[in-house]
């Protein structure tokens, strides 16, 4: 089974409406860079670096040298970053909705 980066990327963007969330990701990054959206740099930068790694022609394990194994590193990166990025997007959308409503803090009850 041979995977190419383009095929891997197509599979990744199907993840729970990833394509529809691209504008939200862009907005989230812009507001984070402005300092309006507060979150750790790792939660934003790491998934974006992962996407760049998958898109880039440079690989730790090249597909040409080891065809199947070469695709596994891309799959591993996607398996980690896509869910992490989507979780951060969901947190951002919640934050954004709260900002529109003028809510600055919320009370959270501990669920036992």
Buried (B, 14 or more C-beta within 10 A) or exposed (E): EEBEBEEBBEEBBEBEEBEEBEEBBEBBBEBBEEEEBEBEEEBBEBBEEBBEBBEEEEBEEEBEEEEEEBBEBBBEBBEEBBEBBBEBBEBBBEBBEEEEEEEEEEEEEEEE
